[in-house]
Amino acid sequence: MNEPGSILHDGFLLLGFALVFVLVFRRLGLGATLGYLLAGAVLGPHVLGIVGEAEQKLGFAELGITLLLFIVGLELDPAKLWRMKKDIVGLGGLQVVLCGIAVSGVIYLFTDFSAPAAIALGLPLALSSTAQVLPMLQSAGRLRTRFGERTFSILLFQDLSIIPLITIITALSRNPADAGGPPGWLLGLETIGAIVGLVLAGRFLIRPLFRLIGNLGEREMFVVAALFTVMASAAVMEALGLSTALGAFIAGVMLADSPYRHELEADVEPFRSILLGLFFLAVGMMLDLGAIARNPVFVLSMAAALIAVKAAVIFGLARLFGMGWRPALAMGLLLSQGGEFGFVLFAQAQNALLIAPEASSIFSAVVTLSMATTPFLMMATRRFREAPAVAEEREGPNGERAGALIVGYGRFGQTVGQMMLASGIDVTLIDTDVEMIDVAGQFGAKVYFGDGTRIDMLRQAGAAEAEVILFCLDGDQLPPDLVEAVHEAFPQAALYVRAFDRRVMVRLRDAPTALVVREVLESAVVMARAALDALGLSQEAINRAEDRYRANDRERLDVQIASGDVRAAREKIITDKLAPERTPS
């Protein structure tokens, strides 16, 4: 098992090198992707050569992209996806077509490749790296923003365009074996049929399966069922020669409005992270340093041309669709690299006898090099992509003191802040939503721009003098280790946290907080009380119902916190009419 090529030997080296490189690159602020790529290059055949079979590992690690698209699909219900249709078809479609034409034109005009070969190389280069861009959006907290949705729309259409691109390459093929392949219209019908089949399977097979597992209370079976769902949808697509990631995405969308969404996301996320890291390690191992060494000027100039052309085209399209020049520039640079599907399409072009194996290696190196430049480009252009007004407000309330520091001034934070100000408490407000900051300013509220999940920003905002720090952030943005770090940095301040749901409360069970509040609990109780009043119940009966619910909910939550399992004490959920409690005589 310790021989080179064994699972134990290769796994030990891959994880060890990944751990070191990613930690270093994270520390330097360069992102995890570049660390994985460089670790793979060092381990690969062109440097140390101690781990082999990169192609085999890449095929396995592509499951990480599949899991990533499944998780993204869980965040988008069909109604939301329908609202994004203009960006998916319009912005995404134009991006693939215009970037494909532009890059193919550059290759044809400035190299010796024939027109069919230039098309077979240029069209795949129009696709960007979903595996790189989506984690960058997630880590920056921008995936669910308007900018993130538009960027994802382009990536989604790129996945959909795999079939047309394969059809084009097949049509240009010089290989007689491809002449008997299925026509493009048949592939299109197979794609539609596969999508419809996955939708029906999700509705009539997968949901009942999860309902059965939920009733049985088998926690580990959720993991098995989640991975089965992803791999089955991917396998169906792969059998038809379609995009496996697209199949997983559709499966995620079909389960997005189910009650199992959060459970599935929590179960799949660890596998997604590990396999996505392995994917980039394998890409780094496949980087043909020999091809780069033989043609350094060509590889570097082609990578630069690819980045420049795609960034310019996407910038222009984003402006055409009404985006400001700063977010348009950010989108152009973020999507300027080549993508992982390029490796697949280059192999397709090679099998079609359109390009030589050497050309496939060189352009694979171009894709990898372009992916490695993205973190640097985003860092280097940060001050150009951010509005000057934001940069001025970054300094925060230097020198000011406040008894309370509120992080997040959305709907929740506004209520908390106004109650504290109404009590005569000095309050400092910080948020990262520039539009909200401007609107709040119109109503006379001073909100400083700053990322309240950063210790240095909290210190700059006066956290060292604050008696209370209130995290009123929307969504699930506050991990336990961050709460621990804030407590250690500012031990004099009591920490109050707005929790998205009871899952977050369970996760924060050991965190040093003064109070964790579920964001919709009290408003839901208020509505229930009003409805009971309208139904004619007495105030005494309404109070008893509220006390009964709160006691039951508190008891259930205590069990969940003690066990660390959000599915614990499910029998305490009130799912049927209870007999009214009698008033003691």
Secondary structure, DSSP 8 states (H G I E B T S, - for coil): --STTSHHHHHHHHHHHHHHHHHHHHHTTS-HHHHHHHHHHHHSTTTT--S--HHHHHHHHTHHHHHHHHHHHHT--HHHHHHTHIIIIIIIHHHHHHHHHHHHHHHHHHSS--HHHHHHHHHHHTS--HHHHHHHHHHTT-TTSHHHHHHHHHHHHHHHTHHHHHHHHHHH---GGGGGS--HHHHHHHHHHHHHHHHHHIIIIIHHHHHHHHHHT-HHHHHHHHHHHHHHHHHHHHHTTS-HHHHHHHHHHHTTTSTTHHHHHHHHHHHHHHHHHHHHHHHHHH--HHHHHHSHHHHHHHHHHHHHHHHHHHHHHHHHTT--HHHHHHHHHHT-S--THHHHHHHHHHHTTSS-HHHHHHHHHHHHHHHHHHHHHHHHTHHHHS-HHHHHHTT-STT---SEEEE--SHHHHHHHHHHHHTT--EEEEES-HHHHHHHHHTT--EEE--TTSHHHHHHTTTTT-SEEEE--SSS---HHHHHHHHHH-TTSEEEEEESSHHHHHHTTTS--SEEEETTHHHHHHHHHHHHHHTT--HHHHHHHHHHHHHHHHHHHHHHHHHT-TTTTGGGS--S---------
